[in-house]
Amino acid sequence: MAYRIKPLQIYLIFLCSAVLLSCNDTNKPDVSKIAVNVKIDRFDKDLANGAEKNTTATSALLRKKYGVFYDDYIHKIVGNPSSEGVEVLSALYKDKAYKDLSTEIDSIFPNLNAQEKDLTETFKYIKYYYPKAKVPHFIAFISGFSYQIPIGDKYYGIGLDMFLGKDSKFYRGIVESVPRYLSAQFTPENIVPRVATTYAHEELFREPDENRTLLSKMIFQGKILYFLEKVLPQHVGDSTLLGYTQKQYDWATHFEGDIWAYMLQNNLLYESDYQKIQVYLSEGPFTPGLGENRESAPKLGVFTGLQIVKKYMAEHPKITVQQLMGSNDAQKILQQSRYKPKQK
């Protein structure tokens, strides 16, 4: 079995950093004839519904319906390789914390109709640009605050407990492992953008091994985010997609020229020491060295990469999305973008 489950931390750089795209593109292609109809199976509900039934029978029914995912859930997500299904289910059904969390999720997500609608639209656009792209089997579940979008054999999981809303009482108890600047992004509105970001990175656009410099990583991320602008629903706003607060977004756009000048003055574009450049690519409460009183936005390399790519595409309107995504020449994209934002 090709098992590719990813811990939450792996995606914190890219998953939660998907981009300040303004999705107001009124020139989107017509995808009405592309056959996609996304449905999300509710493992969380099926699991909860088995609480009053025979646990052995419930385990057998869940294994029959969910196959590989059920095995992964028992042996890798909430249990361990030696766990038995009945053993894990019995422990969950006796756990008050699980019951409380399940009740909360049921109240926030009585159904996933809105997410199914938006994922259907998103994958229609993905298939417009890449007709051979396959739509995953989506399964919603409770991860125990461990996984947002795990990937397994032919499925994408959606850990609903990682999208309860930034003010959820449950996130106060995990602040030591998940700081508030991250849990602030764990909202229902983030489900579809996170799925799309994960899919883009895992299925469509793997980062080349030779991408070592800050510039190459900035442009790679900028391309991903530009692509997401093309496929996500228009109501997915800038701050949601980027993972910024409105204040952070306003700061980044206001000081765009100063951010660029700082990168040039400090010779950062061609720096390949990841310890030095990761601060411009990773999640965080702010970017050290920029702004006063820790008011700067985080992951400013990603922000700037997107601006460069958008400027490049504006300068070259005949270049298609597919041509852009197929180009790995970051230097060419930078030079031909004529990117020169003005300082304040």
C-alpha positions as CSV (number, residue, x, y, z in Angstrom):
1,M,0.0,0.0,0.0
2,A,1.3,3.4,-0.9
3,Y,0.8,5.2,2.4
4,R,1.6,8.9,2.4
5,I,0.0,10.3,5.5
6,K,1.6,13.6,6.4
7,P,1.8,15.0,9.9
8,L,0.4,18.5,10.3
9,Q,3.8,20.0,10.7
10,I,5.0,19.1,7.2
11,Y,2.3,21.2,5.8
12,L,2.7,24.2,8.1
13,I,5.1,25.9,5.6
14,F,3.0,25.4,2.6
15,L,-0.4,24.2,3.6
16,C,-1.1,27.1,5.8
17,S,0.8,29.5,3.6
18,A,-1.2,29.5,0.5
19,V,-1.5,33.1,-0.7
20,L,-3.0,36.5,-0.8
21,L,-4.7,35.9,-4.1
22,S,-7.6,38.0,-4.8
23,C,-10.0,35.7,-6.5
24,N,-11.9,38.3,-8.5
25,D,-11.1,36.9,-11.9
26,T,-14.2,37.4,-14.0
27,N,-12.6,35.8,-17.0
28,K,-12.6,32.3,-15.7
29,P,-13.2,29.6,-18.3
30,D,-16.5,27.8,-18.7
31,V,-16.3,24.5,-16.8
32,S,-20.0,23.7,-16.7
33,K,-19.6,20.7,-19.0
34,I,-16.8,19.1,-17.0
35,A,-18.2,16.2,-15.1
36,V,-17.2,16.4,-11.4
37,N,-19.4,15.9,-8.4
38,V,-17.4,15.8,-5.1
39,K,-18.9,14.0,-2.1
40,I,-17.3,13.8,1.3
41,D,-17.9,10.6,3.3
42,R,-18.5,11.3,6.9
43,F,-16.4,8.7,8.8
44,D,-16.8,10.8,11.9
45,K,-20.6,10.4,11.8
46,D,-20.4,6.7,11.0
47,L,-18.0,6.1,13.8
48,A,-20.2,8.1,16.3
49,N,-23.3,6.2,15.2
50,G,-21.7,2.9,16.2
51,A,-21.3,3.9,19.8
52,E,-24.5,2.3,20.9
53,K,-24.1,-0.8,18.7
54,N,-21.9,-3.9,19.0
55,T,-18.3,-2.8,18.7
56,T,-17.2,-5.8,16.8
57,A,-20.0,-5.4,14.2
58,T,-19.2,-1.6,14.0
59,S,-15.5,-2.3,13.3
60,A,-16.4,-4.8,10.6
61,L,-18.9,-2.3,9.0
62,L,-16.4,0.5,9.1
63,R,-13.7,-1.6,7.6
64,K,-16.0,-2.8,4.8
65,K,-17.1,0.8,3.9
66,Y,-13.8,2.6,4.4
67,G,-11.2,0.0,3.6
68,V,-7.7,1.3,3.6
69,F,-8.7,4.5,5.5
70,Y,-10.1,2.5,8.4
71,D,-6.9,0.5,8.7
72,D,-4.9,3.7,8.6
73,Y,-7.2,5.3,11.2
74,I,-6.7,2.3,13.6
75,H,-3.0,1.7,13.0
76,K,-1.6,5.1,12.2
77,I,-3.9,8.0,13.0
78,V,-5.3,7.2,16.5
79,G,-3.8,3.9,17.2
80,N,-0.5,2.1,16.5
81,P,0.6,-0.8,14.2
82,S,-0.4,-3.4,16.8
83,S,-3.8,-1.9,17.6
84,E,-7.0,-3.8,16.9
85,G,-10.1,-2.1,15.6
86,V,-12.4,-3.2,18.4
87,E,-9.8,-2.1,21.0
88,V,-9.5,1.4,19.5
89,L,-13.2,1.9,19.1
90,S,-14.0,0.7,22.6
91,A,-11.4,3.2,24.0
92,L,-12.9,6.1,21.9
93,Y,-16.4,5.3,22.9
94,K,-15.4,5.5,26.6
95,D,-13.4,8.7,26.2
96,K,-15.3,11.8,27.3
97,A,-13.0,14.1,25.4
98,Y,-13.8,12.2,22.2
99,K,-17.5,12.5,22.9
100,D,-17.3,16.2,23.6
101,L,-15.2,16.8,20.5
102,S,-17.6,14.7,18.4
103,T,-20.6,16.7,19.6
104,E,-18.8,20.0,18.8
105,I,-18.0,18.8,15.3
106,D,-21.5,17.7,14.7
107,S,-22.8,21.1,15.7
108,I,-20.3,23.0,13.5
109,F,-20.6,20.6,10.6
110,P,-24.1,19.1,10.5
111,N,-23.3,18.6,6.8
112,L,-20.5,19.4,4.4
113,N,-22.7,20.7,1.5
114,A,-20.8,24.0,1.2
115,Q,-17.5,22.2,1.1
116,E,-18.7,19.7,-1.4
117,K,-20.0,22.5,-3.7
118,D,-16.7,24.4,-3.5
119,L,-14.6,21.3,-4.0
120,T,-16.7,20.4,-7.0
121,E,-16.1,23.8,-8.5
122,T,-12.4,23.7,-7.7
123,F,-11.8,20.3,-9.3
124,K,-13.7,21.3,-12.4
125,Y,-11.2,24.1,-12.9
126,I,-8.3,21.8,-12.0
127,K,-9.5,19.3,-14.7
128,Y,-9.9,22.2,-17.2
129,Y,-6.2,22.9,-16.9
130,Y,-5.1,19.3,-16.3
131,P,-7.7,16.9,-17.8
132,K,-5.9,13.8,-16.5
133,A,-6.1,15.0,-12.9
134,K,-7.9,12.5,-10.7
135,V,-10.5,13.6,-8.1
136,P,-9.6,12.0,-4.8
137,H,-12.0,10.1,-2.5
138,F,-12.6,12.5,0.4
139,I,-13.2,11.3,3.9
140,A,-14.0,13.5,6.9
141,F,-12.9,12.3,10.3
142,I,-11.7,13.3,13.8
143,S,-7.9,13.3,14.0
144,G,-7.3,14.0,17.6
145,F,-5.7,17.4,16.7
146,S,-3.0,15.6,14.7
147,Y,-3.8,15.9,11.0
148,Q,-5.4,18.4,8.7
149,I,-5.3,16.8,5.3
150,P,-3.7,13.4,5.5
151,I,-3.2,11.5,2.2
152,G,-3.5,7.8,1.9
153,D,-4.0,5.2,-0.8
154,K,-6.6,6.7,-3.0
155,Y,-8.1,9.0,-0.4
156,Y,-7.7,12.5,1.1
157,G,-8.7,12.9,4.7
158,I,-10.2,16.0,6.2
159,G,-9.5,16.3,9.9
160,L,-12.6,18.3,10.9
161,D,-11.2,18.9,14.4
162,M,-8.5,21.1,12.7
163,F,-11.2,23.4,11.3
164,L,-13.4,24.3,14.2
165,G,-12.9,28.1,14.1
166,K,-10.1,30.2,15.5
167,D,-11.9,30.8,18.9
168,S,-12.7,27.1,19.5
169,K,-12.3,26.2,23.2
170,F,-10.5,23.0,22.2
171,Y,-7.5,24.9,20.7
172,R,-6.8,26.5,24.1
173,G,-5.8,23.1,25.4
174,I,-3.2,22.4,22.6
175,V,-1.6,25.8,22.5
176,E,1.8,24.3,23.6
177,S,1.9,22.1,20.5
178,V,-0.1,24.4,18.1
179,P,0.5,28.1,18.8
180,R,-2.4,30.5,18.4
181,Y,-1.0,32.1,15.2
182,L,-1.6,28.7,13.6
183,S,-4.9,27.7,15.2
184,A,-6.2,31.1,14.2
185,Q,-6.3,29.6,10.7
186,F,-8.2,26.5,11.7
187,T,-11.5,27.7,10.4
188,P,-14.3,26.0,8.3
189,E,-13.5,28.5,5.5
190,N,-10.0,27.0,5.2
191,I,-11.0,23.5,4.4
192,V,-11.3,23.9,0.6
193,P,-8.1,26.1,0.3
194,R,-6.1,23.6,2.3
195,V,-7.3,20.7,0.2
196,A,-6.5,22.5,-3.0
197,T,-3.1,23.5,-1.7
198,T,-2.3,20.0,-0.6
199,Y,-3.5,18.6,-3.9
200,A,-1.4,21.1,-5.9
201,H,1.8,20.2,-4.0
202,E,1.3,16.5,-3.9
203,E,-0.4,15.6,-7.2
204,L,0.5,18.3,-9.7
205,F,3.6,20.4,-8.9
206,R,6.3,18.7,-6.9
207,E,9.1,21.1,-6.0
208,P,12.3,20.4,-8.0
209,D,15.2,19.2,-5.9
210,E,17.4,21.9,-7.4
211,N,15.3,24.6,-5.8
212,R,17.8,25.7,-3.2
213,T,17.8,29.5,-3.3
214,L,15.3,31.8,-1.7
215,L,14.4,33.1,-5.2
216,S,13.7,29.7,-6.6
217,K,11.5,28.8,-3.6
218,M,9.7,32.1,-3.8
219,I,8.9,31.7,-7.4
220,F,7.8,28.1,-7.0
221,Q,5.4,29.1,-4.2
222,G,4.2,32.1,-6.2
223,K,3.3,29.8,-9.1
224,I,1.4,27.5,-6.9
225,L,-0.6,30.4,-5.4
226,Y,-1.3,31.9,-8.8
227,F,-2.6,28.5,-9.9
228,L,-4.9,28.4,-6.8
229,E,-6.3,31.8,-7.8
230,K,-7.4,30.2,-11.0
231,V,-9.1,27.2,-9.5
232,L,-10.6,28.2,-6.2
233,P,-14.0,29.8,-5.8
234,Q,-14.1,33.6,-6.1
235,H,-15.4,34.0,-2.5
236,V,-12.1,32.6,-1.1
237,G,-10.6,35.9,-0.1
238,D,-7.0,37.1,0.2
239,S,-6.6,36.7,3.9
240,T,-8.2,33.3,4.0
241,L,-6.0,32.0,1.2
242,L,-2.8,33.5,2.5
243,G,-3.4,32.7,6.2
244,Y,-2.9,36.4,7.0
245,T,-5.1,38.5,9.3
246,Q,-6.4,41.6,7.5
247,K,-3.9,43.7,9.4
248,Q,-1.0,41.5,8.2
249,Y,-2.3,41.6,4.6
250,D,-2.6,45.4,4.7
251,W,1.0,45.6,6.2
252,A,2.5,43.4,3.5
253,T,0.8,45.2,0.6
254,H,1.6,48.7,2.0
255,F,5.3,47.8,2.5
256,E,5.7,45.6,-0.6
257,G,8.5,47.9,-2.0
258,D,10.3,48.0,1.4
259,I,10.2,44.2,1.6
260,W,11.7,43.8,-1.8
261,A,14.4,46.4,-1.0
262,Y,15.3,44.6,2.2
263,M,15.8,41.3,0.3
264,L,18.0,43.0,-2.3
265,Q,20.0,44.9,0.3
266,N,20.7,41.8,2.3
267,N,21.6,39.6,-0.7
268,L,18.8,37.2,0.2
269,L,17.6,36.1,-3.3
270,Y,20.4,33.7,-4.0
271,E,21.0,32.6,-0.5
272,S,20.7,28.8,-0.3
273,D,21.3,28.2,3.5
274,Y,17.8,27.1,4.6
275,Q,18.4,28.1,8.1
276,K,18.7,31.7,6.8
277,I,15.9,31.7,4.3
278,Q,13.2,29.6,6.1
279,V,12.0,32.6,8.1
280,Y,10.8,34.1,4.8
281,L,8.9,31.0,3.8
282,S,7.5,29.5,7.0
283,E,4.6,30.2,9.2
284,G,5.1,32.5,12.2
285,P,3.6,35.4,14.1
286,F,5.8,37.9,12.2
287,T,9.0,38.2,10.2
288,P,12.1,39.1,12.3
289,G,14.1,42.1,11.0
290,L,11.1,43.7,9.3
291,G,8.7,46.1,10.7
292,E,8.4,47.6,14.2
293,N,7.0,46.1,17.3
294,R,6.6,42.7,15.7
295,E,3.8,44.0,13.4
296,S,5.2,42.6,10.1
297,A,3.4,39.8,8.3
298,P,5.0,36.3,8.2
299,K,6.3,34.3,5.2
300,L,7.1,37.4,3.1
301,G,9.1,35.4,0.6
302,V,5.8,33.6,-0.4
303,F,4.0,36.9,-0.5
304,T,6.7,38.4,-2.8
305,G,6.9,35.4,-4.9
306,L,3.3,35.7,-5.8
307,Q,3.6,39.4,-6.6
308,I,6.5,38.6,-9.0
309,V,4.5,35.8,-10.7
310,K,1.4,38.0,-11.1
311,K,3.6,40.8,-12.6
312,Y,5.2,38.3,-14.9
313,M,1.9,37.0,-16.2
314,A,0.6,40.6,-16.6
315,E,3.6,41.4,-18.7
316,H,3.1,38.2,-20.8
317,P,-0.6,37.7,-21.3
318,K,-0.1,35.1,-24.0
319,I,1.6,32.7,-21.6
320,T,-0.8,30.0,-20.4
321,V,-1.2,28.7,-16.9
322,Q,0.2,25.4,-18.0
323,Q,3.3,27.1,-19.5
324,L,3.9,29.0,-16.4
325,M,3.6,26.0,-14.2
326,G,5.9,24.0,-16.5
327,S,8.7,26.6,-16.2
328,N,11.4,26.2,-13.5
329,D,13.5,29.2,-14.6
330,A,13.0,31.5,-11.6
331,Q,15.6,33.9,-12.8
332,K,13.9,34.3,-16.1
333,I,10.5,34.9,-14.5
334,L,12.0,37.5,-12.2
335,Q,13.8,39.4,-15.0
336,Q,10.9,39.3,-17.4
337,S,8.4,40.3,-14.7
338,R,10.0,43.8,-14.5
339,Y,9.1,43.6,-10.8
340,K,10.2,46.9,-9.2
341,P,7.8,47.9,-6.4
342,K,8.2,51.4,-5.0
343,Q,9.4,51.9,-1.4
344,K,7.3,54.0,1.0
